[in-house]
């Protein structure tokens, strides 16, 4: 269980990236044989100078949870269309565009949360200032959000289990 002041560790996330890259490579090798069609582009895009600039612009636009800043310092985006029903961690530039258009997500008992990801069904994932990750119950910015993970580390651990579950 997450302790309130426990924050996402950049080194842990870098290690996760290496493990996810290896597991995705293995998954893509056997994907077509297992499923009968070519996979999409399933990638973890590592942060770059351009993504760091986009993260800085997002930080200037709105106060964002520190774990999200840490994540974007390591990962630019994640695109997993072929892992379960899909998971997409949006690049910081898209998060900024969505914030300008829709604002923060209001969740009872939480500071406003910032949408940073979605799944293949259009459900949104938002990170609150508490560090908790919330998932929309519908494909909407304005409906209810339910607790999805105690923090980003748990969110990424679940992604790893989803990738491994398809091997």
Backbone as a ProteinNet text record, in pm:
[ID]
protein_1_A
[PRIMARY]
XXXXXXXXXXXXXXXXXXXXXXXXXXXXXXXXXXXXXXXXXXXXXXXXXXXXXXXXXXXXXXXXXXXXXXXXXXXXXXXXXXXXXXXXXXXXXXXXXXXXXXXXXXXXXXXXXXXXXXXXXXXXXXXXXXXXXXXXXXXXXXXXXXXXXXXXXXXXXXXXXXXXXXX
[TERTIARY]
84.7	0	88.3	46.1	122.7	114	227.6	233.2	217.8	145.5	109.2	229.3	341.3	454.4	551.4	517.9	601.8	578.2	684.8	672.1	735.6	696.5	749.8	899.5	975.3	1120.3	1163.3	1239.9	1282.5	1364.9	1448.7	1529.7	1441.5	1341	1247.5	1178.4	1137.8	1067.8	1159.7	1286.7	1381.6	1395.5	1401.7	1409.1	1282	1166.6	1040.5	1044.4	1096.6	1104.5	1185.3	1299.1	1382.1	1309.9	1241.3	1165.9	1049.6	981	867.3	915.4	1026.5	1081.5	1111.5	1175.1	1210.5	1084.9	987.5	864.2	785.8	782.5	711.3	779.7	912.1	984.5	948.1	944.4	908.3	763	674	533.2	514.8	585.7	569.6	623.1	724.8	780	673.9	588.1	490.2	348.2	330.8	196.7	116.2	174.3	98.4	62.5	153.9	125	11.3	8.7	-95.8	-231.1	-229.2	-353.9	-401.1	-313	-353	-351	-298.1	-285.4	-162.8	-116.4	1.2	-32	61.2	37.1	53.8	-3.6	20.1	157.2	182	308.2	291.5	352.5	345.9	480.9	486.5	616.1	606.7	720	743.9	844.7	802	889.3	961.5	1092.6	1172.5	1179.3	1192.1	1193.8	1312	1291.8	1392.8	1395.6	1483.8	1489	1355.1	1295.4	1166.1	1057.2	1055	950.9	975.5	1100.9	1130.2	1078	1093.6	1041.8	889.6	824.6	678.3	635.6	713	683.4	698.3	805.1	824.5	707.3	659.2	545.3	419	401	285.8	292.7	410.4	428.7	397.6	434.5	404.4	255.2	186	43.7	-41.7	-8.9	-91.7	-6.4	-41.6	30	0.6	104.2	82	142.7	85.7	141.9	289.1	370.5	514.6	545	463.1	486.6	471.9	383.6	365	488.8	544.2	667.8	779.7	792.4	894.1	872.4	747.5	718.4	760.1	722.2	753.4	902.1	976.2	1120.1	1186.1	1117.8	1170.7	1100.8	969.4	888.4	817.8	831.4	760.2	614.8	596.2	461	468.4	352.7	339.9	221.9	243.7	136.6	132.7	26.5	10.3	-126.5	-149	-280.7	-315.3	-213.8	-239.1	-222.8	-211.9	-202.8	-340.4	-403.8	-543.2	-628.4	-702	-784.2	-714.8	-583.2	-503.7	-478	-364.6	-332.3	-239.9	-269.5	-196.1	-165.4	-37	5.8	35.9	-39.7	-32.6	95.8	150	264.3	222.1	317.4	288.5	221.1	257.7	197.1	47.2	6.1	-136	-209	-143.3	-202.3	-229.1	-134.4	-152.3	-269.2	-276.8	-388.3	-521.7	-528.7	-653.1	-686.5	-585.8	-610.3	-668.6	-612.9	-665.6	-811.5	-844.3	-979.5	-1079.2	-1040.1	-1134.3	-1108.6	-987.4	-952.3	-915.4	-907.2	-875.6	-1002.9	-985.8	-1096.9	-1129.7	-1257	-1301.7	-1342.6	-1276	-1305.1	-1332.9	-1446.1	-1483.4	-1371.3	-1338.5	-1239.2	-1094.8	-1072.3	-937.4	-914.2	-787	-752	-786.4	-805.7	-832.9	-723.1	-764.2	-672.3	-646.7	-531.6	-490.3	-495.7	-570.8	-579.2	-446.5	-389.8	-259.5	-259.3	-367.8	-369.3	-512.5	-523.3	-653.9	-634.9	-748.1	-741	-809.1	-810.1	-867	-1017.1	-1082.8	-1226.2	-1259.6	-1157.9	-1179.4	-1188.8	-1177.2	-1174.8	-1048.3	-1059.6	-948.3	-886.4	-756.7	-685	-634.8	-659.6	-620.2	-538.7	-438.8	-355.5	-389.6	-422.5	-456.1	-330.5	-338.4	-227	-186.9	-278.9	-251	-158	-144.1	-64.7	-149.3	-279.8	-367.6	-408.6	-426.2	-468.5	-615.5	-692.6	-836.4	-871.4	-973.9	-1018.7	-1164.7	-1194.4	-1333.2	-1419.3	-1543.3	-1635.3	-1693.7	-1686.1	-1729.4	-1621.3	-1639.3	-1543.8	-1577	-1569.9	-1606.8	-1518.3	-1493.9	-1417.3	-1503.4	-1635.8	-1724.2	-1807.3	-1792.1	-1863.8	-1780.2	-1823	-1757.1	-1621.4	-1528.6	-1398.4	-1386.6	-1337.3	-1315.1	-1164.7	-1127.1	-986.5	-933.5	-822.1	-762.8	-631.9	-555.3	-426.1	-387.1	-311.6	-266.7	-165.9	-103.9	-6.8	41.5	129.8	180.2	262.3	335.6	411.7	317.7	210.2	112.4	50.1	21.6	-33	61.3	191	288.1	311.5	306.1	317	202.1	83.3	-32.2	-11.9	44.1	73.7	170.7	271.3	366.8	297.5	206.7	133.6	45.5	-11.7	-93.3	-8	110.7	201.9	243.4	288	333.7	222.6	99.7	-14.1	-42.6	11.1	-10.3	105.6	211.1	327.8	301
-118.9	0	123.9	223.7	346.4	430.3	482.6	575.9	715.5	801.9	932.9	1012.5	1007.8	1089.7	1012.8	888.9	809.3	855.5	890	941.8	847.7	862.9	781.8	805.2	697.5	704.7	691.8	788.1	789.7	665.9	620.1	500.7	377.5	366.1	254.4	257.8	376.4	390.3	357.6	396.9	360.3	208.5	142.2	-3.4	-63.9	-8	-54.5	-43.3	67.1	87.3	-24.3	-58.6	-165	-297.8	-328.5	-454	-454.9	-343	-334.1	-345.8	-280.4	-290.2	-435.7	-507	-647.5	-734.2	-714.5	-793.7	-763.2	-636.2	-600.2	-659.4	-659.7	-720.6	-867.9	-937.5	-1079.5	-1098.3	-1013.7	-1021.7	-998.8	-900.6	-868.4	-979.9	-1054.3	-1165.5	-1271	-1298.4	-1405.9	-1354.8	-1225.2	-1167.6	-1215.9	-1204	-1239.1	-1387.5	-1472.1	-1615.7	-1646.8	-1576.7	-1600.8	-1543.1	-1423.3	-1350.1	-1346.3	-1381.9	-1386.2	-1253.5	-1150.8	-1020.6	-948.6	-852	-773.5	-686.3	-675.4	-585.1	-439.8	-351.8	-209.8	-175.1	-49.4	-5	-2.1	-98.2	-109.9	-67.2	54.6	111.5	193	195.6	289.7	388.8	513.8	615.7	685.8	675.3	736	887.7	958.4	1104.4	1156.1	1271.8	1338	1486	1558.8	1703.2	1767.7	1726.4	1782.9	1750.1	1626.2	1591.8	1662.7	1685.4	1763	1905.8	1964.1	2099.7	2101.5	1997.9	1989.3	1974.1	1899.1	1883.6	2017.3	2089.8	2222.3	2314.3	2309.5	2392.8	2351.8	2221.6	2173.5	2222.2	2217.3	2264.6	2413.4	2490	2633.9	2659.5	2572.1	2588.2	2562.7	2458.7	2418.5	2347.6	2358.5	2278.5	2130.5	2050.2	1908.6	1827.6	1712.1	1627.5	1596.2	1597.1	1575.8	1441.8	1338.7	1208.5	1215.7	1300	1314.9	1381.1	1479.3	1542.3	1438.7	1358.3	1252.7	1156.6	1114.9	1021.9	1080.2	1205.7	1266.1	1295.8	1298.4	1317.9	1188.9	1074.7	944.3	892.7	907.4	852.8	966.9	970.1	1070.9	1028.5	900.5	846.5	694.9	632	487.4	460.6	371	332	180.1	124	-21.7	-62	-44.6	-76.3	-225	-311.5	-455.2	-524.6	-449.5	-507.6	-493.1	-607.8	-613.7	-523.5	-426.4	-340.5	-209	-206.4	-89.2	1	64.9	166.2	267.8	394.2	502.3	609.2	624.4	734.4	849.3	954.6	1065.8	1146.6	1200.7	1290.5	1418.8	1483	1604	1711.5	1721.4	1821.8	1796.6	1670.6	1637.3	1661.4	1630.4	1658.1	1808.2	1889.4	2035.4	2078.2	2022.9	2056.1	2018.9	1898.3	1854.5	1941.6	1982.7	2069.8	2202.8	2258	2384.8	2369.5	2254.1	2232.9	2194.6	2104.2	2047.8	2087.3	2134.8	2166.6	2041.2	2055.8	1942.7	1863.4	1739.7	1652.1	1671.3	1685.6	1703.9	1568.7	1527.8	1401	1432.4	1386.2	1414	1374.7	1466.5	1439.2	1449.8	1494	1505.2	1646.8	1681.4	1802	1773.8	1876.7	1850	1759.3	1665.5	1567.1	1597.8	1555.2	1581.5	1451	1451.5	1333.3	1316.6	1195.1	1168.9	1044.9	966.9	841.9	803.4	704.2	648.7	503.4	432.9	295.1	289.2	172	156.3	178	180.5	206.4	352.6	437	579.3	619.6	522.8	558.6	636.7	732.5	822.1	786.1	811	795.7	933	968.2	1099.5	1080.6	1165.3	1162.4	1283.1	1254.8	1361.6	1403.8	1515.8	1564.9	1468.4	1383.6	1283	1174.5	1167.2	1061.7	945.3	945.4	836	851.5	736.1	732.2	692.6	768.1	746.8	713.6	628.1	587.1	627.6	688.8	727.8	603.5	611.8	498.2	492.1	602.9	609.8	684	693.2	766	915.4	973.2	1113.8	1180.8	1309.2	1389.5	1430.8	1417.9	1480.3	1382.3	1252.6	1153.4	1112.2	1009	960.9	898.3	912.8	847	758.2	635.2	540.9	522.4	489.1	466.8	350.3	370.8	267.7	214	301.2	259.6	357.3	305.1	389.2	494.8	470.8	565.5	520.6	601	568.1	440	410.5	286.5	167	166.7	58.1	53.8	168.7	177.4	108.7	139.3	79	-68.8	-106.2	-248.5	-327.4	-271.3	-338.3	-351.5	-246.7	-256.4	-370.5	-384	-494.4	-628.7	-643	-770.3	-795.5	-690.9	-707.3	-752.5	-693.4	-734.1	-879.6	-911.9	-1048.7	-1149.6	-1109.3	-1199.2	-1241.2	-1169.9	-1204	-1282.6	-1303.8	-1378.4	-1526.8
0	0	0	-70.9	-86.2	41.5	82.2	193.3	133.8	199.8	144.3	92.7	163.2	119.1	28.9	-6.9	-96.4	-239.5	-309	-444.4	-544.8	-669.8	-778.1	-790.1	-796.2	-805.4	-952.3	-1000.9	-1140.7	-1176	-1085.8	-1113.6	-1124.9	-1038.2	-1048.4	-1184.4	-1227.9	-1355	-1472.6	-1466	-1572.1	-1580.9	-1466.6	-1462.9	-1523.3	-1488.6	-1545.1	-1697.6	-1749.7	-1894.9	-1960.7	-1902.4	-1957.8	-1958.3	-1848.5	-1839.6	-1938.8	-1950.5	-2043.1	-2187.3	-2220.7	-2356.8	-2391.7	-2299.5	-2323.6	-2338.7	-2251.8	-2257.8	-2385.6	-2426	-2548.9	-2671.4	-2673.1	-2785.3	-2797	-2684.3	-2682.6	-2728.5	-2680.7	-2718.3	-2868.5	-2923.8	-3065.3	-3154.9	-3108.8	-3187	-3216.9	-3121.8	-3137.5	-3161.1	-3169.8	-3175.2	-3296.1	-3415.2	-3535.5	-3536.5	-3494.7	-3490.8	-3393.4	-3282.4	-3181.5	-3219.4	-3279.4	-3299.7	-3445	-3538.7	-3678.6	-3750.9	-3689.4	-3755.2	-3700.7	-3777.9	-3739	-3617.6	-3523.7	-3410.8	-3453.1	-3373.3	-3391.8	-3335.4	-3319.5	-3260.8	-3108.7	-3042.8	-2896.6	-2840.9	-2786.7	-2748	-2619.3	-2551.1	-2443.4	-2500.5	-2516.7	-2574	-2459.7	-2462.2	-2355.9	-2374.9	-2264.7	-2266.5	-2347.8	-2406.2	-2488.9	-2451.2	-2513.5	-2490.3	-2524.4	-2635.9	-2677	-2575.7	-2525.8	-2428.3	-2295.4	-2259.9	-2138.1	-2152.4	-2271.7	-2295.1	-2283.9	-2335.7	-2325.3	-2179.6	-2102.8	-1959.7	-1888.2	-1918.6	-1858.8	-1892.1	-2016	-2056.6	-1981	-1958.5	-1882.6	-1738.2	-1679.3	-1541.5	-1531.6	-1633.4	-1634.2	-1650.7	-1722.6	-1749.9	-1626.3	-1551.8	-1439	-1335.3	-1208.9	-1109.6	-1136.6	-1155.1	-1179.9	-1066.1	-1038.5	-932.3	-960.6	-856.9	-874.8	-939.9	-912.5	-974.6	-1126.4	-1173.8	-1317.8	-1379.7	-1310.7	-1358.2	-1364.1	-1259.6	-1257.6	-1373.7	-1394.3	-1503.2	-1637.2	-1662	-1790.7	-1807.5	-1699.2	-1711.2	-1760.9	-1742.9	-1783.5	-1909.6	-1916.4	-2025.9	-2098.3	-2230.5	-2309.1	-2332	-2363.4	-2381.2	-2388.6	-2374.9	-2387	-2479.2	-2576.1	-2667.5	-2671.9	-2615.2	-2607.9	-2662.8	-2794	-2849.2	-2843.9	-2835.6	-2840.6	-2706.6	-2599.8	-2465.8	-2401.3	-2379	-2331.4	-2419.6	-2360.5	-2446.7	-2480.1	-2460	-2495.7	-2376.7	-2378.9	-2279.2	-2343.9	-2321.3	-2383.9	-2279.6	-2245.8	-2159.7	-2254.9	-2242	-2335.5	-2317.1	-2426.8	-2413.1	-2340.1	-2275.8	-2197.5	-2283.3	-2410.1	-2497.4	-2514.8	-2524	-2536.6	-2404	-2293.4	-2162.4	-2149	-2194.7	-2190.2	-2279.1	-2401.1	-2491.2	-2427.3	-2369	-2304.1	-2183.9	-2107.9	-1993	-2039.9	-2147.3	-2201.1	-2244.1	-2303.2	-2354.6	-2245.7	-2154.8	-2058.2	-1913.1	-1882.7	-1744.7	-1667.4	-1537.4	-1449.4	-1422.9	-1381.7	-1348.3	-1200.3	-1171.6	-1034	-975.6	-869.7	-803.1	-656.9	-607.2	-468.1	-372.7	-281.7	-179.3	-226.6	-348.6	-405.3	-455.1	-464.8	-539	-684.6	-765.8	-907.7	-965.6	-1050.3	-1106.9	-1254.6	-1302.1	-1439.2	-1519.1	-1628.9	-1715.3	-1787.4	-1777.9	-1838.9	-1928.2	-1927.5	-2003.5	-2036.7	-2126.3	-2161.5	-2202.4	-2212.6	-2261.2	-2397.5	-2456.3	-2589.5	-2596.6	-2481.4	-2477.4	-2451.3	-2444	-2421	-2275.3	-2182.9	-2040.8	-2012.2	-1924.2	-1892.5	-1759.2	-1747.3	-1621	-1579.9	-1455	-1403.8	-1276.8	-1259.6	-1140.2	-1054.1	-928.4	-833.9	-757.5	-690.7	-609.7	-500.2	-456.5	-354.2	-406.5	-539.7	-601	-648.7	-614.7	-656.1	-802.7	-868.3	-1008	-1012	-1088.3	-1100.3	-1244.3	-1264.5	-1398.4	-1415.1	-1529.4	-1555	-1575.1	-1531	-1545.8	-1686.6	-1759.1	-1899.1	-1976.6	-2106.5	-2189.8	-2186.8	-2068	-2050.6	-1945.7	-1968.4	-1873.1	-1754.1	-1767.2	-1669.8	-1588.8	-1610.3	-1531.7	-1411.8	-1345.4	-1223.9	-1255.5	-1161.3	-1166.7	-1044	-1064.1	-954.9	-934.8	-813.1	-782.5	-865.4	-935.6	-1021.3	-964.4	-896.9	-841.3	-731.3	-636.1	-524.1	-570.1	-684.4	-738.2	-874.8	-932.6	-1065.2	-1065.8	-958.5	-956.1	-969.5	-894.2	-905.2	-1045.1	-1102.8	-1238.4	-1337.2	-1328.5	-1419.4	-1388.6	-1262.6	-1227.5	-1290.2	-1290.2	-1352.8	-1503.2	-1564.5	-1708.2	-1735.6	-1650.7	-1667.1	-1658.5	-1563.3	-1550.1	-1673.2	-1730.4	-1849.9	-1968.1	-1983	-2090.8	-2068.6	-1948.4	-1917.3	-1934.2	-1904.7	-1916.1	-2059.6	-2155.7	-2296	-2355.7	-2277.4	-2328.9	-2332
[MASK]
+++++++++++++++++++++++++++++++++++++++++++++++++++++++++++++++++++++++++++++++++++++++++++++++++++++++++++++++++++++++++++++++++++++++++++++++++++++++++++++++++++++++

